[in-house]
Amino acid sequence: MRLLLVVAVSGAMLAGCVSSSTTHLADGSKGHVISCPSPGGLVGALTDWGTCFQKAGELCQTLGYTVMHKSGEAGFTAAVNQYGGGASSTASRALIIRCNDGTAAPITSALRP
């Protein structure tokens, strides 16, 4: 039961960490910037690129998306006080995506007879 509670609370915390905003790409088309910070500790261990990609899927739905840029920066944080201390890793992750327009490129095969 405790494990279920930890998973539920962690999932709720993760949902609040991912953010997105609309932007214009270099070619003038609409894009999205998705930020997936990792605050460290248990939540930091669970926040990975999959969280960013999940948000991209939610934004673009069945059209799919193209990743225009992907960046990540690892970090480290530590804190010490009169009661003890702790340290954890952090990561700042971001994606810039463009939702596909719904037209699929024709599939070609190199194995034609």
C-alpha positions in Angstrom: 0.0 0.0 0.0 2.9 2.4 0.8 4.5 1.7 -2.6 1.2 2.6 -4.3 1.1 5.9 -2.4 4.7 6.7 -3.3 4.0 6.0 -6.9 0.8 8.1 -6.9 2.5 11.1 -5.2 5.5 10.9 -7.5 3.3 10.8 -10.5 1.4 13.9 -9.3 4.7 15.7 -8.7 6.0 14.8 -12.1 2.9 16.1 -13.8 3.5 19.5 -12.2 7.1 19.7 -13.3 6.7 19.6 -17.1 5.8 22.8 -18.8 5.4 24.0 -22.3 5.0 27.2 -24.2 4.2 28.1 -27.8 6.9 29.7 -30.0 7.7 30.5 -33.6 10.4 28.5 -35.3 13.1 30.0 -37.6 11.0 29.2 -40.7 7.9 31.0 -39.2 6.0 27.9 -38.3 4.5 27.3 -34.9 6.5 25.2 -32.4 6.5 24.2 -28.7 9.2 24.5 -26.1 8.9 21.7 -23.5 10.8 22.1 -20.3 11.3 19.0 -18.1 13.4 19.9 -15.1 14.6 17.3 -12.7 14.6 18.5 -9.1 16.7 15.6 -7.9 15.9 12.9 -5.3 13.2 10.4 -6.0 11.3 12.7 -8.4 14.6 13.5 -10.2 15.3 9.9 -10.7 11.9 9.4 -12.2 11.9 12.5 -14.5 13.5 11.4 -17.7 13.3 12.2 -21.5 10.2 10.0 -21.6 8.3 12.7 -19.6 9.2 15.3 -22.2 8.2 13.0 -25.1 4.9 12.3 -23.3 4.1 16.0 -23.2 5.0 16.3 -26.9 2.5 13.6 -27.7 -0.2 15.3 -25.6 0.4 18.6 -27.5 0.4 17.1 -31.0 -2.0 14.2 -30.5 -2.3 11.8 -33.5 -0.4 14.1 -35.9 2.9 13.2 -34.3 5.8 15.6 -34.0 9.3 16.4 -35.1 12.0 17.2 -32.6 13.7 20.3 -33.8 16.2 20.6 -30.9 16.9 18.6 -27.8 19.1 19.8 -24.9 20.0 18.5 -21.5 22.3 19.7 -18.8 23.3 17.6 -15.8 23.9 19.2 -12.4 24.4 18.4 -8.8 23.0 19.9 -5.6 23.9 19.5 -2.0 22.6 20.9 1.3 23.9 20.8 4.8 22.3 22.2 8.0 22.4 21.5 11.7 20.4 18.3 11.3 22.5 16.7 8.6 22.8 17.0 4.9 22.1 15.4 1.6 23.0 15.5 -2.1 21.3 14.6 -5.3 21.7 15.0 -9.0 19.7 17.3 -11.1 19.1 17.7 -14.8 17.6 20.4 -17.0 16.0 19.0 -20.1 14.2 20.8 -22.9 12.7 19.9 -26.3 11.7 22.2 -29.1 9.1 20.4 -31.3 6.9 21.1 -34.3 3.7 19.2 -34.6 3.4 17.4 -38.0 0.9 18.8 -40.4 -0.9 15.5 -41.0 0.5 14.8 -44.5 2.7 11.7 -44.5 5.6 11.4 -46.8 5.2 8.5 -49.2 7.0 5.3 -48.1 9.6 4.2 -50.5 11.4 0.9 -50.5 14.9 0.1 -51.6 13.9 -3.5 -52.2 11.9 -3.0 -55.3 12.3 -5.8 -57.9 
